[in-house]
């Protein structure tokens, strides 16, 4: 199954319009056709699709995700390692909050079946499932980050300076 997922991911990347070399050549008026061809050879885009897939799969299996297209050209794995800690902590925190809120509400709604609380909870859950996640996220960022100023509205505060991305207005959570 994992092999099928990698195959679908690889094919979807190749179905997307353009190529990875377009970013480096299309926006550069000095890029010649020879330079475009050299980039295609450098990235292996001149090889048959199945050879490209096998090369890609063998690199991925060794955690070699290549180099970033950003100006620093650092290995992608290094960038992932930098950001995985905050990603996992945010996911763990959200899981704790979700379970801490959902389980008691679900138990209370089940205990008082067909009551106004059960019906309001059901309506709220259906509304939450029907709303697109990105829209709900934007509304929550606006509410907690802009109006209440409880959380930063973008990024995470630097750990050394203690300032927040919201310009220092954000309240500090946890021990100070």
Buried (B, 14 or more C-beta within 10 A) or exposed (E): EEEEEBEEEBEEEEEEEEBBBEEBBEEEEEBEEEBBBBBBEEBEBEBEEEEBBEEBEEEBEEEEBEBBEEEEEEBBBEBEEEEEEEEEEEEEEEEEEEEEEEEEBEEEBEEEEEEEBBEEBEEEBEEEEEEEEEEEEEEEBEEBBEEEBEBBBEEEBEEEEEEBBBEEEBEEEEEE
